[in-house]
């Protein structure tokens, strides 16, 4: 009897199957063992097979192909799957979990870059690490923005991974107030914050995020980029209410939430950690310089670059904006790929997997 495996859709499908036989055919046809109703999926798209204690996936020479952890696999060649691997066919994505096995340990391979744009000083800050990435932007209408952002980043990088994000934000607020009491020139300083970290829960790994302010957080699964946050600005509040002035109100870019502002309640988000997924956190300066569409296009164009190179490329593009130099704001971006612990880079797994023994192909 094969080792049972759980094959569950995390995007684009409702498929949720326990694999207890040695062979399954996936495809659009109703005759397949596992049906995926997607025009991008072939009638018989791929097979899942079990041999000698291992599960393998084989693309059946399909026009749109099959990907594992964001990398296309060769047609007709079995590729070994590990617990926690992500399989993409068409617009659907699935995770394979082996019963009785802990998912492989994960970490972040991250990079970051910042620039002051047309400002006299840079009031942004960021931190990257194996389990954390964060960006902060000192609120320009308040004093000591660089100090406020620095305090936020220092505290985000210090506490335990298991400390709740709401408690982290509360600690940052207290530190900002305390600094203002010691230094009258820093009274009422404030900052935005975008942060994400890996957390473990019941043997599974998640990416847990916090958002407060006008920055942006996105996830790139190798096929599309998806925004995880909505900016805390007056214009966005109007847009949510379908107000006709949302896009042209003179105060549309005014912050309505921030750490140190009257409303400091953050938004929280969480995603199942999947090897090959990329997370992008950015302050609003890049978004202003490039616009939402060009930012998305730029991130898609650099998705095969390592995170550090990708971050530097996007910053360089933002600095070449058509906006007058004096209008350019500080700009900061942090990019991280979810990887197997001990590995680096986005595309590495399939190169080291052993294929099904030749006698069994």
Number of C-alpha atoms within 10 A of each C-alpha: 9 16 17 18 20 18 22 19 20 18 13 16 16 14 17 14 13 14 20 14 14 14 16 17 20 23 25 18 17 13 12 17 14 20 20 27 20 16 10 18 24 22 20 22 26 25 21 22 21 24 16 9 9 14 25 19 26 23 24 21 16 17 11 14 20 24 20 24 26 25 19 17 19 16 16 15 16 25 24 23 23 18 18 27 23 27 24 23 25 20 16 19 21 24 24 22 22 22 13 10 12 13 18 16 14 23 23 29 27 27 22 25 23 23 24 17 23 16 14 10 13 19 25 30 29 28 21 22 15 18 19 23 30 31 31 32 34 29 25 14 12 16 18 21 25 21 21 32 27 22 21 29 25 14 14 26 19 9 12 9 16 10 9 12 20 15 11 19 24 16 15 24 22 14 17 24 17 13 18 18 13 10 10 10 12 20 18 18 26 31 32 30 30 28 27 27 22 23 18 15 7 6 11 15 20 18 20 21 22 23 29 28 30 27 25 23 27 18 19 20 21 18 13 10 17 13 13 19 20 17 20 22 19 18 23 21 16 16 15 10 10 10 13 10 12 19 14 10 13 11 12 17 17 15 21 19 23 26 27 24 19 10 12 20 16 21 16 16 14 15 14 16 23 25 25 25 21 25 25 28 27 29 30 22 27 28 20 17 25 22 14 12 9 14 18 18 12 17 20 16 13 15 17 14 15 19 26 18 16 25 25 19 18 22 23 14 15 25 23 15 15 10 13 10 13 10 13 22 26 25 29 31 33 28 28 32 28 26 28 22 13 11 15 17 20 25 20 15 20 19 10 9 13 12 15 21 10 7 5 6 10
